[in-house]
Amino acid sequence: MSAGAAVVLLSTDDLASTRPASSPTSTASTVLEHTPLLDGEGYCFRIRELATGRSVPELRWARSRLHDEQEPPEVVTLRDVVARLEDYEPARALTIEALAAYREDPSCSTCTLDGELQRLEESILVLNRGLREAVLAAVEHRRMTMSEIALRYGRTRRDRSGRVNGETSWLARRIGQAPESGEEYPSPWVQSDVLALIAREGLGVCPREVEL
């Protein structure tokens, strides 16, 4: 520096302007660094940017084996994740957060995941875990029987002697305790109007008390 050169002091704003701004892609991708959701069979679920054959990657839920880095992730739907965990949260909240973060990122498509969220929220099928827990609690603590609960909402059958009983097998299928005919596993879903009927007439509680 020459003797007559002026010294220019940098302000805080000047220093800030020299730092590289984070790109929308890098900012959005940090949202995906959440702790994976785990089920009881050793699978973990997380949102990823996945190549699915489109011109750009897609934001999708994926399933993989815990601690198995060699196995490629399997694409699943948001409904699959909710069903596997038998809970809407935190999968729904994580989906909403990821969609918001990627809204301005043209390098990754969110159309499919956005549609999955919308269909989940508008579906007449709801999780039956809360209803199942309420039915089992009524049997254990209120000394009700499955047959009595079914009788109270009008689902009946006659035995060989002609006696009317509650149709317990139908109730067991609706609450996810027994599989539907031809299925291997019980369904985690029940129609919202059926849930309301069993709750209100069978258990004598407000349907909202057994909704998740």
N, CA, C and O of each residue as an XYZ file, in Angstrom:
848
protein
N       0.869     -1.189      0.000
C       0.000      0.000      0.000
C       0.901      1.232      0.000
O       1.870      1.296      0.756
N       0.584      2.199     -0.837
C       1.397      3.422     -0.883
C       1.084      4.307      0.302
O       0.042      4.176      0.946
N       2.008      5.213      0.577
C       1.852      6.056      1.763
C       0.625      6.930      1.691
O       0.029      7.259      2.716
N       0.233      7.318      0.456
C      -0.899      8.239      0.368
C      -2.230      7.563      0.151
O      -3.236      8.242     -0.057
N      -2.267      6.230      0.194
C      -3.527      5.513     -0.070
C      -4.461      5.647      1.111
O      -4.041      5.598      2.267
N      -5.756      5.820      0.799
C      -6.768      5.935      1.858
C      -7.148      4.559      2.363
O      -7.196      3.595      1.599
N      -7.417      4.474      3.649
C      -7.857      3.220      4.265
C      -9.372      3.207      4.308
O      -9.980      4.123      4.862
N      -9.988      2.193      3.738
C     -11.457      2.073      3.718
C     -11.857      0.966      4.684
O     -11.435     -0.181      4.534
N     -12.671      1.314      5.673
C     -13.143      0.340      6.648
C     -14.404     -0.343      6.124
O     -15.301      0.315      5.597
N     -14.465     -1.675      6.271
C     -15.636     -2.424      5.823
C     -16.699     -2.426      6.913
O     -16.401     -2.665      8.083
N     -17.914     -2.164      6.527
C     -19.034     -2.207      7.471
C     -19.540     -3.637      7.606
O     -19.134     -4.527      6.858
N     -20.438     -3.844      8.578
C     -21.057     -5.158      8.760
C     -21.825     -5.582      7.522
O     -21.801     -6.756      7.153
N     -22.522     -4.623      6.858
C     -23.270     -4.921      5.640
C     -22.346     -5.360      4.519
O     -22.677     -6.263      3.752
N     -21.153     -4.702      4.420
C     -20.194     -5.083      3.388
C     -19.730     -6.523      3.578
O     -19.612     -7.278      2.613
N     -19.467     -6.898      4.836
C     -19.014     -8.259      5.115
C     -20.089     -9.279      4.800
O     -19.799    -10.351      4.269
N     -21.350     -8.946      5.131
C     -22.456     -9.856      4.868
C     -22.640    -10.088      3.387
O     -22.999    -11.187      2.967
N     -22.390     -9.035      2.572
C     -22.614     -9.153      1.133
C     -21.574    -10.029      0.463
O     -21.787    -10.495     -0.656
N     -20.430    -10.266      1.145
C     -19.384    -11.097      0.549
C     -19.591    -12.570      0.820
O     -18.918    -13.407      0.218
N     -20.524    -12.912      1.729
C     -20.772    -14.318      2.035
C     -21.666    -14.929      0.958
O     -22.601    -14.270      0.503
N     -21.410    -16.149      0.544
C     -22.257    -16.773     -0.466
C     -23.648    -17.028      0.081
O     -23.808    -17.613      1.153
N     -24.645    -16.588     -0.654
C     -26.030    -16.811     -0.221
C     -26.386    -18.272     -0.419
O     -25.967    -18.895     -1.394
N     -27.174    -18.827      0.528
C     -27.584    -20.214      0.394
C     -28.599    -20.328     -0.732
O     -29.494    -19.491     -0.852
N     -28.466    -21.348     -1.548
C     -29.384    -21.540     -2.668
C     -30.693    -22.107     -2.168
O     -30.725    -22.732     -1.108
N     -31.794    -21.902     -2.916
C     -33.075    -22.498     -2.499
C     -32.975    -24.000     -2.339
O     -33.611    -24.569     -1.451
N     -32.181    -24.662     -3.191
C     -32.063    -26.113     -3.110
C     -31.430    -26.549     -1.807
O     -31.932    -27.458     -1.146
N     -30.305    -25.896     -1.419
C     -29.629    -26.293     -0.188
C     -30.479    -25.976      1.030
O     -30.487    -26.735      1.999
N     -31.196    -24.859      0.987
C     -32.062    -24.501      2.111
C     -33.197    -25.493      2.255
O     -33.528    -25.908      3.366
N     -33.797    -25.877      1.133
C     -34.922    -26.810      1.176
C     -34.476    -28.189      1.638
O     -35.166    -28.838      2.425
N     -33.321    -28.638      1.147
C     -32.885    -29.996      1.454
C     -32.594    -30.201      2.935
O     -32.622    -31.334      3.417
N     -32.316    -29.127      3.660
C     -32.078    -29.281      5.100
C     -33.327    -29.757      5.831
O     -33.240    -30.354      6.904
N     -34.479    -29.491      5.246
C     -35.732    -29.938      5.863
C     -35.802    -31.463      5.894
O     -36.464    -32.038      6.759
N     -35.123    -32.120      4.952
C     -35.182    -33.564      4.851
C     -34.258    -34.255      5.842
O     -34.234    -35.484      5.903
N     -33.506    -33.499      6.612
C     -32.560    -34.091      7.544
C     -33.201    -34.404      8.893
O     -32.547    -34.348      9.934
N     -34.488    -34.733      8.856
C     -35.174    -35.077     10.101
C     -34.843    -36.516     10.497
O     -34.412    -37.315      9.665
N     -35.046    -36.829     11.754
C     -34.839    -38.199     12.230
C     -35.852    -39.114     11.552
O     -37.045    -38.808     11.565
N     -35.418    -40.223     10.963
C     -36.381    -41.095     10.289
C     -37.417    -41.653     11.252
O     -37.140    -41.855     12.434
N     -38.607    -41.896     10.733
C     -39.678    -42.493     11.524
C     -39.531    -44.001     11.469
O     -39.317    -44.558     10.392
N     -39.640    -44.664     12.587
C     -39.392    -46.099     12.683
C     -40.665    -46.861     12.986
O     -41.499    -46.407     13.769
N     -40.816    -48.046     12.350
C     -41.924    -48.920     12.711
C     -41.387    -50.080     13.546
O     -40.203    -50.115     13.880
N     -42.247    -51.010     13.875
C     -41.847    -52.106     14.746
C     -41.183    -53.257     14.037
O     -40.850    -54.256     14.675
N     -40.976    -53.153     12.719
C     -40.394    -54.252     11.952
C     -39.010    -53.914     11.393
O     -38.509    -54.602     10.503
N     -38.403    -52.859     11.916
C     -37.056    -52.528     11.495
C     -36.975    -51.685     10.246
O     -35.914    -51.610      9.627
N     -38.058    -51.051      9.859
C     -38.045    -50.149      8.707
C     -38.042    -48.702      9.180
O     -38.617    -48.370     10.217
N     -37.385    -47.845      8.400
C     -37.418    -46.422      8.690
C     -37.985    -45.682      7.485
O     -37.807    -46.106      6.343
N     -38.662    -44.584      7.748
C     -39.348    -43.802      6.725
C     -38.855    -42.368      6.786
O     -38.744    -41.786      7.865
N     -38.560    -41.800      5.623
C     -38.190    -40.402      5.570
C     -38.497    -39.859      4.183
O     -38.633    -40.616      3.222
N     -38.603    -38.531      4.089
C     -38.839    -37.868      2.810
C     -37.501    -37.695      2.113
O     -36.519    -37.276      2.726
N     -37.469    -38.023      0.820
C     -36.232    -37.935      0.055
C     -36.491    -37.292     -1.309
O     -37.625    -37.229     -1.784
N     -35.421    -36.824     -1.914
C     -35.455    -36.442     -3.325
C     -35.107    -37.698     -4.117
O     -33.986    -38.195     -4.014
N     -36.044    -38.220     -4.904
C     -35.838    -39.489     -5.584
C     -36.021    -39.344     -7.091
O     -36.883    -38.599     -7.559
N     -35.203    -40.064     -7.832
C     -35.365    -40.127     -9.282
C     -36.421    -41.182     -9.593
O     -36.234    -42.363     -9.299
N     -37.523    -40.754    -10.184
C     -38.640    -41.663    -10.457
C     -38.968    -41.748    -11.940
O     -40.057    -42.189    -12.306
N     -38.048    -41.333    -12.792
C     -38.283    -41.399    -14.221
C     -38.766    -40.104    -14.831
O     -38.903    -40.014    -16.051
N     -39.027    -39.102    -14.017
C     -39.437    -37.794    -14.533
C     -38.193    -36.974    -14.905
O     -37.056    -37.381    -14.666
N     -38.455    -35.815    -15.494
C     -37.335    -34.964    -15.929
C     -36.556    -34.396    -14.749
O     -35.376    -34.072    -14.876
N     -37.223    -34.275    -13.594
C     -36.551    -33.806    -12.380
C     -36.879    -34.770    -11.248
O     -37.877    -35.486    -11.326
N     -36.058    -34.807    -10.192
C     -36.370    -35.669     -9.046
C     -37.711    -35.287     -8.418
O     -38.210    -34.175     -8.594
N     -38.273    -36.242     -7.684
C     -39.532    -36.005     -6.981
C     -39.301    -36.056     -5.475
O     -38.448    -36.792     -4.980
N     -40.075    -35.265     -4.775
C     -40.076    -35.305     -3.319
C     -41.073    -36.383     -2.906
O     -42.276    -36.237     -3.124
N     -40.571    -37.473     -2.304
C     -41.437    -38.606     -1.959
C     -41.027    -39.209     -0.618
O     -39.885    -39.077     -0.178
N     -41.984    -39.869      0.014
C     -41.665    -40.692      1.170
C     -41.022    -41.979      0.680
O     -41.409    -42.517     -0.358
N     -40.038    -42.474      1.426
C     -39.353    -43.709      1.066
C     -39.127    -44.557      2.310
O     -39.001    -44.050      3.425
N     -39.080    -45.869      2.081
C     -38.867    -46.826      3.164
C     -37.574    -47.589      2.923
O     -37.264    -47.959      1.790
N     -36.822    -47.822      3.991
C     -35.596    -48.621      3.886
C     -35.370    -49.337      5.208
O     -35.950    -48.987      6.236
N     -34.525    -50.335      5.152
C     -34.172    -51.058      6.370
C     -33.247    -50.211      7.230
O     -32.325    -49.571      6.724
N     -33.495    -50.213      8.506
C     -32.652    -49.460      9.432
C     -31.235    -50.020      9.413
O     -31.031    -51.231      9.497
N     -30.265    -49.126      9.302
C     -28.843    -49.476      9.314
C     -28.426    -50.297      8.090
O     -27.377    -50.941      8.118
N     -29.216    -50.288      7.029
C     -28.838    -51.003      5.810
C     -28.656    -49.990      4.689
O     -29.607    -49.643      3.987
N     -27.439    -49.528      4.533
C     -27.145    -48.501      3.538
C     -27.070    -49.062      2.118
O     -27.127    -48.299      1.153
N     -26.941    -50.392      1.975
C     -26.799    -50.996      0.661
C     -28.140    -51.147     -0.053
O     -28.201    -51.103     -1.282
N     -29.192    -51.320      0.703
C     -30.514    -51.519      0.097
C     -31.081    -50.189     -0.393
O     -31.172    -49.240      0.386
N     -31.464    -50.101     -1.665
C     -32.041    -48.851     -2.159
C     -33.387    -48.578     -1.513
O     -34.124    -49.519     -1.217
N     -33.729    -47.311     -1.285
C     -35.011    -46.990     -0.649
C     -36.185    -47.346     -1.555
O     -36.095    -47.243     -2.778
N     -37.264    -47.755     -0.950
C     -38.494    -48.104     -1.672
C     -39.482    -46.944     -1.567
O     -39.763    -46.464     -0.469
N     -40.003    -46.497     -2.697
C     -40.960    -45.397     -2.690
C     -42.281    -45.876     -2.082
O     -42.804    -46.922     -2.467
N     -42.810    -45.114     -1.143
C     -44.112    -45.397     -0.531
C     -44.922    -44.108     -0.525
O     -44.385    -43.027     -0.765
N     -46.201    -44.228     -0.251
C     -47.051    -43.051     -0.179
C     -47.142    -42.546      1.261
O     -46.802    -43.254      2.209
N     -47.600    -41.324      1.396
C     -47.844    -40.780      2.736
C     -48.856    -41.641      3.481
O     -48.712    -41.869      4.682
N     -49.885    -42.122      2.773
C     -50.881    -42.991      3.411
C     -50.239    -44.283      3.904
O     -50.610    -44.793      4.961
N     -49.276    -44.822      3.145
C     -48.562    -46.022      3.588
C     -47.839    -45.767      4.915
O     -47.867    -46.608      5.814
N     -47.199    -44.613      5.029
C     -46.455    -44.280      6.245
C     -47.407    -44.149      7.430
O     -47.156    -44.696      8.504
N     -48.497    -43.420      7.225
C     -49.483    -43.226      8.294
C     -50.068    -44.573      8.728
O     -50.244    -44.825      9.920
N     -50.368    -45.438      7.748
C     -50.934    -46.745      8.065
C     -49.942    -47.612      8.833
O     -50.309    -48.280      9.800
N     -48.686    -47.598      8.399
C     -47.685    -48.429      9.044
C     -47.457    -48.006     10.494
O     -47.303    -48.855     11.372
N     -47.437    -46.692     10.747
C     -47.194    -46.185     12.100
C     -48.465    -46.056     12.911
O     -48.415    -45.839     14.122
N     -49.624    -46.191     12.241
C     -50.934    -46.030     12.870
C     -51.046    -44.700     13.611
O     -51.589    -44.618     14.713
N     -50.520    -43.676     12.976
C     -50.573    -42.332     13.538
C     -50.369    -41.330     12.403
O     -49.580    -41.565     11.488
N     -51.091    -40.210     12.476
C     -50.947    -39.187     11.435
C     -49.685    -38.353     11.633
O     -49.082    -37.886     10.667
N     -49.301    -38.175     12.863
C     -48.147    -37.336     13.171
C     -46.985    -38.182     13.675
O     -47.203    -39.190     14.347
N     -45.750    -37.785     13.361
C     -45.380    -36.511     12.730
C     -45.305    -36.550     11.203
O     -44.853    -35.582     10.591
N     -45.740    -37.658     10.567
C     -45.588    -37.773      9.112
C     -46.308    -36.651      8.367
O     -45.777    -36.110      7.397
N     -47.498    -36.303      8.812
C     -48.246    -35.249      8.126
C     -47.553    -33.896      8.298
O     -47.422    -33.141      7.335
N     -47.112    -33.591      9.509
C     -46.437    -32.311      9.755
C     -45.134    -32.215      8.968
O     -44.807    -31.151      8.443
N     -44.389    -33.315      8.882
C     -43.139    -33.311      8.123
C     -43.413    -33.103      6.637
O     -42.643    -32.434      5.947
N     -44.503    -33.674      6.149
C     -44.875    -33.494      4.741
C     -45.218    -32.041      4.453
O     -44.767    -31.483      3.453
N     -46.002    -31.431      5.312
C     -46.376    -30.026      5.135
C     -45.131    -29.138      5.158
O     -45.005    -28.219      4.349
N     -44.219    -29.413      6.079
C     -42.991    -28.620      6.185
C     -42.131    -28.764      4.930
O     -41.602    -27.774      4.425
N     -41.989    -29.990      4.425
C     -41.173    -30.224      3.235
C     -41.787    -29.569      2.005
O     -41.070    -28.976      1.199
N     -43.093    -29.668      1.851
C     -43.752    -29.042      0.704
C     -43.578    -27.529      0.726
O     -43.368    -26.908     -0.316
N     -43.665    -26.942      1.907
C     -43.482    -25.495      2.016
C     -42.054    -25.094      1.666
O     -41.838    -24.077      1.007
N     -41.083    -25.886      2.102
C     -39.675    -25.562      1.847
C     -39.322    -25.689      0.369
O     -38.476    -24.947     -0.130
N     -39.959    -26.620     -0.334
C     -39.643    -26.871     -1.737
C     -40.568    -26.133     -2.704
O     -40.467    -26.305     -3.919
N     -41.452    -25.326     -2.173
C     -42.442    -24.670     -3.036
C     -41.794    -23.820     -4.123
O     -42.310    -23.752     -5.238
N     -40.677    -23.175     -3.818
C     -40.011    -22.298     -4.785
C     -38.795    -22.968     -5.430
O     -37.955    -22.282     -6.012
N     -38.691    -24.265     -5.338
C     -37.532    -24.977     -5.883
C     -37.943    -25.743     -7.141
O     -38.551    -26.807     -7.026
N     -37.633    -25.239     -8.332
C     -38.045    -25.905     -9.568
C     -37.240    -27.155     -9.892
O     -37.578    -27.879    -10.829
N     -36.185    -27.420     -9.136
C     -35.334    -28.564     -9.442
C     -35.872    -29.867     -8.878
O     -35.281    -30.923     -9.102
N     -36.985    -29.814     -8.147
C     -37.554    -31.027     -7.551
C     -39.075    -30.911     -7.570
O     -39.628    -29.907     -7.122
N     -39.749    -31.934     -8.085
C     -41.210    -31.900     -8.200
C     -41.877    -32.280     -6.880
O     -41.450    -33.218     -6.207
N     -42.920    -31.548     -6.518
C     -43.682    -31.834     -5.299
C     -45.124    -32.233     -5.609
O     -45.928    -32.404     -4.692
N     -45.458    -32.383     -6.885
C     -46.860    -32.603     -7.278
C     -47.443    -33.869     -6.651
O     -48.546    -33.840     -6.104
N     -46.705    -34.981     -6.729
C     -47.228    -36.249     -6.218
C     -47.422    -36.200     -4.715
O     -48.465    -36.613     -4.207
N     -46.424    -35.698     -3.998
C     -46.522    -35.640     -2.536
C     -47.626    -34.693     -2.104
O     -48.335    -34.966     -1.135
N     -47.780    -33.583     -2.812
C     -48.850    -32.637     -2.503
C     -50.204    -33.307     -2.684
O     -51.108    -33.116     -1.871
N     -50.347    -34.094     -3.751
C     -51.595    -34.811     -3.980
C     -51.869    -35.844     -2.902
O     -53.017    -36.027     -2.498
N     -50.829    -36.523     -2.431
C     -50.995    -37.518     -1.373
C     -51.483    -36.873     -0.083
O     -52.336    -37.429      0.610
N     -50.946    -35.708      0.237
C     -51.379    -34.992      1.432
C     -52.842    -34.579      1.318
O     -53.607    -34.717      2.273
N     -53.224    -34.079      0.167
C     -54.602    -33.641     -0.036
C     -55.566    -34.819      0.070
O     -56.613    -34.703      0.705
N     -55.226    -35.945     -0.542
C     -56.102    -37.114     -0.485
C     -56.206    -37.665      0.936
O     -57.272    -38.126      1.343
N     -55.120    -37.620      1.684
C     -55.161    -38.089      3.072
C     -56.110    -37.236      3.896
O     -56.888    -37.762      4.692
N     -56.054    -35.930      3.711
C     -56.868    -35.026      4.517
C     -58.342    -35.041      4.114
O     -59.206    -34.694      4.919
N     -58.636    -35.441      2.871
C     -60.017    -35.430      2.395
C     -60.671    -36.799      2.431
O     -61.866    -36.912      2.154
N     -59.925    -37.841      2.763
C     -60.442    -39.197      2.697
C     -61.493    -39.468      3.765
O     -61.426    -38.945      4.877
N     -62.468    -40.302      3.397
C     -63.480    -40.728      4.374
C     -62.947    -41.871      5.238
O     -63.579    -42.256      6.221
N     -61.787    -42.413      4.870
C     -61.157    -43.454      5.668
C     -60.237    -42.816      6.701
O     -59.412    -41.965      6.368
N     -60.383    -43.231      7.947
C     -59.581    -42.688      9.043
C     -58.950    -43.842      9.807
O     -59.418    -44.977      9.724
N     -57.901    -43.553     10.541
C     -57.247    -44.584     11.335
C     -58.186    -45.114     12.422
O     -58.938    -44.354     13.032
N     -58.130    -46.419     12.651
C     -59.036    -47.020     13.642
C     -58.369    -47.336     14.975
O     -59.008    -47.922     15.849
N     -57.097    -46.964     15.156
C     -56.399    -47.321     16.387
C     -57.083    -46.747     17.625
O     -57.239    -47.444     18.627
N     -57.489    -45.483     17.560
C     -58.150    -44.872     18.713
C     -59.458    -45.567     19.049
O     -59.789    -45.747     20.221
N     -60.205    -45.960     18.015
C     -61.455    -46.679     18.237
C     -61.182    -48.048     18.852
O     -61.880    -48.473     19.773
N     -60.161    -48.735     18.337
C     -59.820    -50.059     18.885
C     -59.453    -49.955     20.365
O     -59.891    -50.763     21.184
N     -58.648    -48.954     20.693
C     -58.244    -48.780     22.085
C     -59.452    -48.491     22.971
O     -59.508    -48.954     24.110
N     -60.430    -47.722     22.454
C     -61.619    -47.404     23.233
C     -62.489    -48.642     23.444
O     -63.033    -48.842     24.529
N     -62.620    -49.473     22.408
C     -63.404    -50.703     22.534
C     -62.760    -51.646     23.543
O     -63.446    -52.194     24.407
N     -61.459    -51.837     23.442
C     -60.771    -52.742     24.361
C     -60.805    -52.217     25.793
O     -60.874    -52.993     26.745
N     -60.756    -50.893     25.938
C     -60.857    -50.304     27.284
C     -62.242    -50.518     27.868
O     -62.382    -50.765     29.066
N     -63.270    -50.425     27.026
C     -64.641    -50.655     27.498
C     -64.821    -52.103     27.945
O     -65.509    -52.375     28.929
N     -64.200    -53.025     27.220
C     -64.283    -54.437     27.596
C     -63.567    -54.693     28.907
O     -64.051    -55.444     29.753
N     -62.402    -54.062     29.074
C     -61.593    -54.327     30.258
C     -62.076    -53.578     31.490
O     -62.113    -54.142     32.584
N     -62.444    -52.319     31.327
C     -62.728    -51.486     32.495
C     -64.219    -51.245     32.732
O     -64.631    -51.013     33.869
N     -65.027    -51.296     31.681
C     -66.467    -51.052     31.848
C     -67.257    -52.350     31.842
O     -68.485    -52.331     31.929
N     -66.575    -53.457     31.742
C     -67.176    -54.787     31.772
C     -68.219    -54.974     30.673
O     -69.197    -55.699     30.854
N     -68.008    -54.325     29.549
C     -68.833    -54.547     28.380
C     -68.234    -55.703     27.584
O     -67.052    -56.015     27.727
N     -69.044    -56.327     26.757
C     -68.551    -57.370     25.864
C     -68.592    -56.849     24.424
O     -69.320    -55.906     24.115
N     -67.812    -57.469     23.563
C     -67.839    -57.098     22.151
C     -69.248    -57.305     21.601
O     -69.727    -56.510     20.792
N     -69.902    -58.367     22.038
C     -71.260    -58.646     21.577
C     -72.222    -57.541     22.004
O     -73.070    -57.118     21.219
N     -72.096    -57.081     23.223
C     -72.966    -56.006     23.714
C     -72.759    -54.721     22.925
O     -73.719    -54.033     22.577
N     -71.506    -54.405     22.647
C     -71.206    -53.192     21.883
C     -71.835    -53.274     20.497
O     -72.444    -52.312     20.028
N     -71.685    -54.435     19.839
C     -72.270    -54.610     18.508
C     -73.792    -54.549     18.554
O     -74.414    -53.983     17.656
N     -74.393    -55.120     19.581
C     -75.846    -55.068     19.724
C     -76.346    -53.638     19.854
O     -77.402    -53.292     19.325
N     -75.597    -52.821     20.549
C     -76.043    -51.460     20.825
C     -76.116    -50.613     19.564
O     -76.910    -49.675     19.503
N     -75.303    -50.923     18.552
C     -75.426    -50.161     17.306
C     -76.122    -50.967     16.211
O     -76.086    -50.591     15.039
N     -76.757    -52.081     16.596
C     -77.657    -52.785     15.689
C     -77.035    -53.805     14.765
O     -77.677    -54.242     13.810
N     -75.782    -54.201     15.029
C     -75.144    -55.209     14.186
C     -75.320    -56.561     14.872
O     -74.631    -56.855     15.850
N     -76.244    -57.391     14.364
C     -76.613    -58.618     15.056
C     -76.486    -59.846     14.147
O     -76.364    -59.743     12.927
N     -76.519    -60.990     14.793
C     -76.587    -62.277     14.098
C     -77.288    -63.260     15.032
O     -77.350    -63.047     16.243
N     -77.811    -64.333     14.456
C     -78.471    -65.370     15.254
C     -77.600    -66.615     15.291
O     -77.028    -67.029     14.283
N     -77.515    -67.202     16.477
C     -76.780    -68.456     16.588
C     -77.693    -69.620     16.209
O     -78.832    -69.403     15.796
N     -77.213    -70.833     16.344
C     -77.984    -72.003     15.906
C     -79.267    -72.201     16.695
O     -80.228    -72.796     16.208
N     -79.267    -71.701     17.902
C     -80.479    -71.834     18.720
C     -81.472    -70.702     18.476
O     -82.547    -70.678     19.076
N     -81.115    -69.764     17.596
C     -82.006    -68.653     17.290
C     -81.817    -67.440     18.179
O     -82.544    -66.456     18.048
N     -80.857    -67.498     19.074
C     -80.616    -66.377     19.974
C     -79.861    -65.271     19.241
O     -78.934    -65.536     18.476
N     -80.274    -64.027     19.486
C     -79.653    -62.869     18.834
C     -78.438    -62.411     19.635
O     -78.520    -62.177     20.841
N     -77.320    -62.291     18.944
C     -76.087    -61.804     19.563
C     -75.510    -60.674     18.719
O     -75.901    -60.480     17.567
N     -74.601    -59.954     19.293
C     -73.897    -58.938     18.527
C     -72.895    -59.588     17.584
O     -72.276    -60.594     17.932
N     -72.733    -59.027     16.409
C     -71.812    -59.588     15.419
C     -70.393    -59.120     15.739
O     -69.932    -58.093     15.241
N     -69.728    -59.883     16.564
C     -68.410    -59.481     17.046
C     -67.345    -59.535     15.954
O     -66.394    -58.753     15.986
N     -67.487    -60.439     14.992
C     -66.481    -60.535     13.934
C     -66.467    -59.273     13.076
O     -65.403    -58.814     12.660
N     -67.647    -58.712     12.811
C     -67.723    -57.468     12.043
C     -67.057    -56.338     12.822
O     -66.316    -55.540     12.246
N     -67.313    -56.264     14.119
C     -66.706    -55.227     14.952
C     -65.192    -55.390     14.989
O     -64.457    -54.407     14.896
N     -64.724    -56.631     15.126
C     -63.281    -56.879     15.190
C     -62.588    -56.431     13.906
O     -61.464    -55.932     13.953
N     -63.247    -56.605     12.761
C     -62.646    -56.168     11.500
C     -62.617    -54.652     11.397
O     -61.646    -54.085     10.896
N     -63.668    -53.989     11.863
C     -63.744    -52.529     11.762
C     -62.705    -51.843     12.649
O     -62.200    -50.776     12.297
N     -62.385    -52.441     13.787
C     -61.436    -51.788     14.695
C     -59.997    -52.249     14.454
O     -59.092    -51.876     15.200
N     -59.785    -53.062     13.412
C     -58.431    -53.489     13.097
C     -57.896    -54.571     14.005
O     -56.686    -54.681     14.204
N     -58.797    -55.379     14.562
C     -58.379    -56.477     15.421
C     -58.305    -57.795     14.646
O     -57.589    -58.716     15.039
N     -59.045    -57.872     13.554
C     -59.068    -59.078     12.725
C     -59.043    -58.653     11.257
O     -59.564    -57.591     10.915
N     -58.439    -59.475     10.380
C     -58.364    -59.103      8.959
C     -59.695    -59.280      8.242
O     -60.533    -60.087      8.644
N     -59.873    -58.516      7.182
C     -61.022    -58.696      6.317
C     -60.919    -60.046      5.619
O     -59.839    -60.632      5.554
N     -62.023    -60.534      5.104
C     -62.028    -61.807      4.402
C     -61.074    -61.759      3.211
O     -61.146    -60.852      2.382
N     -60.184    -62.740      3.136
C     -59.225    -62.802      2.042
C     -57.954    -62.013      2.273
O     -57.031    -62.082      1.462
N     -57.887    -61.268      3.357
C     -56.698    -60.475      3.673
C     -55.868    -61.171      4.744
O     -56.388    -61.939      5.554
N     -54.586    -60.892      4.732
C     -53.680    -61.521      5.698
C     -53.585    -60.744      6.994
O     -53.443    -61.331      8.066
N     -53.664    -59.422      6.902
C     -53.485    -58.588      8.080
C     -54.709    -57.701      8.296
O     -55.415    -57.386      7.338
N     -54.971    -57.290      9.546
C     -56.065    -56.346      9.803
C     -55.812    -55.007      9.132
O     -54.662    -54.610      8.945
N     -56.868    -54.318      8.772
C     -56.733    -52.996      8.163
C     -56.632    -51.925      9.248
O     -57.339    -52.000     10.253
N     -55.764    -50.934      9.059
C     -55.679    -49.832     10.028
C     -56.723    -48.756      9.779
O     -56.740    -47.746     10.481
N     -57.602    -48.951      8.786
C     -58.544    -47.917      8.375
C     -59.991    -48.328      8.650
O     -60.331    -49.511      8.674
N     -60.821    -47.323      8.854
C     -62.268    -47.516      8.992
C     -62.952    -46.279      8.411
O     -62.410    -45.177      8.490
N     -64.114    -46.453      7.839
C     -64.844    -45.292      7.328
C     -65.250    -44.392      8.488
O     -65.614    -44.872      9.562
N     -65.184    -43.104      8.265
C     -65.453    -42.146      9.346
C     -66.871    -42.275      9.883
O     -67.090    -42.105     11.082
N     -67.849    -42.576      9.008
C     -69.229    -42.713      9.501
C     -69.399    -43.984     10.332
O     -70.195    -44.008     11.271
N     -68.658    -45.038      9.994
C     -68.709    -46.269     10.788
C     -68.060    -46.032     12.148
O     -68.577    -46.476     13.173
N     -66.930    -45.333     12.154
C     -66.292    -44.975     13.427
C     -67.264    -44.201     14.315
O     -67.371    -44.466     15.513
N     -67.971    -43.241     13.715
C     -68.916    -42.428     14.493
C     -70.046    -43.283     15.046
O     -70.476    -43.085     16.183
N     -70.538    -44.245     14.242
C     -71.628    -45.122     14.684
C     -71.201    -45.977     15.869
O     -71.911    -46.059     16.872
N     -70.040    -46.614     15.750
C     -69.576    -47.479     16.840
C     -69.312    -46.666     18.101
O     -69.651    -47.088     19.206
N     -68.702    -45.496     17.924
C     -68.386    -44.659     19.091
C     -69.663    -44.174     19.785
O     -69.821    -44.318     20.997
N     -70.567    -43.599     18.991
C     -71.751    -42.957     19.567
C     -72.754    -43.981     20.106
O     -73.207    -43.872     21.245
N     -73.096    -44.977     19.280
C     -74.130    -45.936     19.669
C     -73.561    -47.108     20.468
O     -74.172    -47.560     21.436
N     -72.394    -47.595     20.061
C     -71.846    -48.775     20.719
C     -71.162    -48.482     22.037
O     -71.289    -49.245     22.995
N     -70.429    -47.365     22.086
C     -69.667    -47.039     23.281
C     -70.280    -45.909     24.098
O     -69.974    -45.756     25.280
N     -71.148    -45.116     23.467
C     -71.753    -43.990     24.162
C     -70.799    -42.841     24.392
O     -70.894    -42.140     25.399
N     -69.859    -42.640     23.442
C     -68.913    -41.542     23.556
C     -68.957    -40.705     22.290
O     -69.451    -41.154     21.256
N     -68.441    -39.493     22.375
C     -68.369    -38.635     21.209
C     -67.324    -39.192     20.230
O     -66.231    -39.569     20.654
N     -67.640    -39.249     18.936
C     -66.668    -39.772     17.974
C     -65.308    -39.092     18.042
O     -64.285    -39.736     17.808
N     -65.280    -37.806     18.357
C     -64.010    -37.097     18.423
C     -63.097    -37.655     19.514
O     -61.880    -37.480     19.457
N     -63.678    -38.319     20.500
C     -62.871    -38.876     21.580
C     -62.057    -40.078     21.116
O     -61.072    -40.435     21.761
N     -62.447    -40.706     20.016
C     -61.737    -41.884     19.546
C     -61.036    -41.639     18.211
O     -60.451    -42.561     17.643
N     -61.090    -40.405     17.705
C     -60.365    -40.070     16.503
C     -58.929    -39.692     16.858
O     -58.667    -39.107     17.908
N     -58.005    -40.038     15.965
C     -56.603    -39.674     16.195
C     -56.321    -38.316     15.597
O     -55.195    -37.826     15.683
